Amino acid sequence: MTEPSATYAILWRAVRERRQITFISKRKYREAYPVILGYSADGEEVLFAYQAGGHTSPGNKLPGWRCFPVAGIRDLTSRKGGWLCR
């Protein structure tokens, strides 16, 4: 197994510290709460998150649960803030 990507490492910390994240995926700005980080059946790094803001794909509504391939995440930042539940 290979080492996790740098993006995966940032996401891992955001999940552990319950930090909100913002990023670009599929050319759309996203604001989300990362919940589960892992690997797909074919070994691809993936993020399961609750997207609360930003833009989404046609046919999807916000807020909602989304799965993002980590390789497609750009301009990732994390920040302290409210969480899904306390």
Buried (B, 14 or more C-beta within 10 A) or exposed (E): EEEBEEBBEBBBEBBEEBBBBBBBBEEEEBBBBBEEBEEEEEEEBBBBBBBBEBBBEEEEEBBEEBEBEBEBBEEBEBEEEEEEEE
